[in-house]
Amino acid sequence: MRIGVVQPRISYHDGGGEYYPMDAISFVAKNHPDVIFDVYTLCPPAMPTERYSRFKEQVTRNVNIFEFEIPDEFRYLYEIVPGTVRYRWDIESYYFANLLLKKLNADTRPDLIWTYYLMDFPFNIGIPTVLNLLGYPREKTQHREALLSQYSQIVSISENTVNKWNDVLDIPIKKYKVMHQGVTFSDAESNIPEGFEQGRTNVLFVGRLIERKGILLLCEVVKKISKTKLGNKIRLHICGEGELQNNIKQFVINDNLEDYIFIHGQVLNVDDYYKNADFCVFPSHRGEGLMSTVIEAMYSNGTVVTTSENGNEELIVDGKSGFLIPPNDFDSLYSVINELVLDTGKRDSVKECAKASAKTCTWEQYAEHFLTICSSLNG
């Protein structure tokens, strides 16, 4: 079977979801050498991410990568701050999709196209096309139903994601499959990362430093706690990069929070951070599908605070296998963090159920579901 994976932004991480296809392709290709992957993407406007460079170096023989050049007339798009305007991605996607269409009409076609964004390949070209929904939109727009109708199969990362899509569609998605992402778990011994201090409650955030992830809200909560009697007990560790990184650094300096908030940047040994944190917090706003960081933290740490309405309910029962709060709710986030700083028993009470729940999201299970879907469309 030959599968064409469409992800124009896989090389330079602009907007979220780009890491996921690389992890999925790497696992399936390595463990199923009879499956050929043709990966279609754009040459990055700047240096590619380190993650993408490693992906290219480590791919197996059954993975082919095709990079399309970005013409000068579209380079203005990359001067726009990611996440500020939707047309920035849509213009890029339409241009890319037409480039790919020309290539497929003139070259060897895969047996199936698998893509992750509505605009990336909404064409019916005589072979099955799959749209894998990793997140959901917040408001209605024109033409969305028409574009969805061009895909042979809709696959959603969670039941919640497709339900949220249907909230903003006049013609709901009725035929779809749910396929949770895979996660790599490690039981190796860990090292204590820099900045983790005994006697403090080490709280961990892992993710892109963008508005949707709720990182600014979390920093504000830690700032408030730092001025209370619990202030000398808490230390927030932030692992990740993104457009808000400088804003957070300046926030820390301006409010003298250097002893309370540590910014580690992108880390390769993230499991060390999960295993040595006292608990993990992922306060994303609405729009997420189901975060791999949440699943990783559930397994490697066991105590996770995250938000409802983002697919997390499919793995977390509030108070039993983790703690769920409403998105963008300062008071709820402040309250639960305070409780967990004070009560180690409450932290420990969810660990066993959290680890068991996380084990349902392995790459082995992902590969089985992925290939079953592809085979059913290709048969």
Secondary structure, 3 states (H helix, E strand, C coil): CEEEEECCCCCCCCCCCCHHHHHHHHHHHHHCCCCEEEEEEECCCCCCCHHHHHHHHHCCCCEEEEEECCCHHHHHHHHCCCCCCCHHHHHHHHHHHHHHHHHHHHCCCCCEEEECCCCCCCCCCCCCEEEEECECCCCCCCCHHHHHCCCCEEEECCHHHHHHHHHCCCCCCCCEEECCCCECCCCCCCCCCCCCCCCCEEEEEECCCCHHHCHHHHHHHHHHHHCCCCHHHEEEEEECCCCCHHHHHHHHHHCCCCCCEEEEECCCCHHHHHHHCCEEEECCCCCECCCHHHHHHHHHCCCEEEECCCCHHHCCCECCCEEEECCCCHHHHHHHHHHHHHCHHHHHCCHHHHHHHHCCCEHHHHHHHHHHHHHHHHC
